[in-house]
């Protein structure tokens, strides 16, 4: 793994996607300009189903904030995704990994480098979560990597508004 400035370990993703900071649990990508929130949600649904993921729960955090009289300052929600054919090995070898299941993608708005409000997708990386397991098995490590790679593919396609 190449080292960058400040000894940060990264993995190159390609396809116009940001590199993964291997020392960070969060992988964040900006949504392409012109892709609306509704486009993004529809894309996540369509692409995830085609990848054999289910979406068992969504948490519309911004709506709950509004109900409490708070300004959420844009979109804020968490969508969960599960693909048991990829994650089973992790949970069989390390049942405590269930605290990280199902996998979570966040959709949110925040200011970009130019100060403009922009949509982002954020992932809680399964390989980073696995670092919390003492002596993870090779099988669990491989499964976590496969799952993370699939979720990043989902993010890459959804941020473009693919169906």
N, C-alpha and C positions, 0 to 999 in steps of 0.2 A: 504494500500500500504506500503510495507516495506521500511524502510529508510536504506541507505547505508552510507558509510564513507562520511563525508562532508554534511550530510542531503540531499543527492540527492534522490529524489523519483523515484523509478523504477517500471516497470511492467515486470514480467518474461514472456518471449515469449515461450521458450522451443524449441524443434526440432533443437538444435544446433545453434539457432539464438541468437544474443546479446540481453540483456535486453533493454527495452525502458527507456530512461531517460525522465521522464514525464515533466521535466523543460526545455526540448530542443525541438525546432520545427523540428529538423532533426533527422531522424532515419536512421542509416547507417549500411550496412552489406557488408562484403567482399564476393566476388564471389568465389566459390570453385575452387581450383587449377585444371587445366585441362579444365575448361569451358572457351572457347574463347569468344571474343567480339561477333563474328557472332553467336555462340551457344546461347549466352545470349539474343541477339536481337531476334533470332528465337523463343526462349523459351518465352520471354515476349509476343510476338505476339500470339503464340499458346495458352499459358495458359490464357492470358487475354481474348481472344475470348471465350474460354471455360467457363470463369467466367462472361460472359455477359458484358465485358468492351469493349468500342470502344477506338481507339487510334487516336483522331482527329488531332493531330499535333506533329511534332518532330522538334527540333531545334538543328542542328549539330554545336554546338558552336566551336568545334575544327576546322571544315572546314572554318568557317567564320574568325577565327583567322589566319589561314594559308593564306587566301586570302588577308589579311592585312599585311602579312610578319611577323607574330608573331608565335613563337613556342608554340603550345598548351601543350607541354610536356605530351603527351598521349591522350587518349580518353576523350572527354568532350562533353556531349550532354544531352538534356532534352527531355523526352518523356512524353506526356500527356495521361491520361486515364480518362474515364468518364463512370459511371454506374448510369444513371438517376433513376433507381429503388431504389438505395441506397441514392442518394444525394438530391432527390426532396424535402423531408421534411425540410431539412436545408434551401434550397433556398426559399421555400414557406413561412417559418416562418421568415426568415432573408434574404431578397433579396440582401443585401449588401455583403453577403457571396460569391456572384458571383466573387468578386475580387480574390478569391482563386481557382476558377474553370477554367479549369478542374484540376484534381489532377495531380501532377507532380512527376515523378521519374527521377532522374539524374543517368547517367552512367558516371563514370569517373575513371581515373587511378591516383593513388598516391602511395607514398612509404608506405609500411606497417611497423610494429614495427621493422622488421629486415632490413629495408632500401630497400627492393625489390619493384619494381613497380608492382602494383596489381590492378585488376578491383574491383570496388565497385558499389553498388546501394545505392542511397540515396532517402529518401522520405520526402516530406514536409507534416508533420502529420496533417490531418484534425482536430483532437481533439485539437491540439495546436492552429491551426488557429482560431477555434471557440472561443478561449479565447479573441479574439479581438472584439467579439460581446457583447454588453451590455445586460445582462440578457437573455442568450440563453434559449430557451424553452427546456423542458425535451425531447420532440420529436426530436429536432435538435441535442441535445447531444447524444441521442441513435443512430440517423442516422450517425452522425460523427464517433462514435465508430465502428459501423458496417462497414462503408466505410474504416476506417483505418485498421480494422482487415482483411478485404478482400485484401487490398493493401499489407499488410504484408505477407499474404498467397501467393500472387502473387510473391513478392520478394523472399520468402523462396523457392518456386518452381523454379523460374527463375535462382536464383543463383546456383542451382544444375544442371541447363541445362535440366530440365524436359520439356516434350512436351505435 
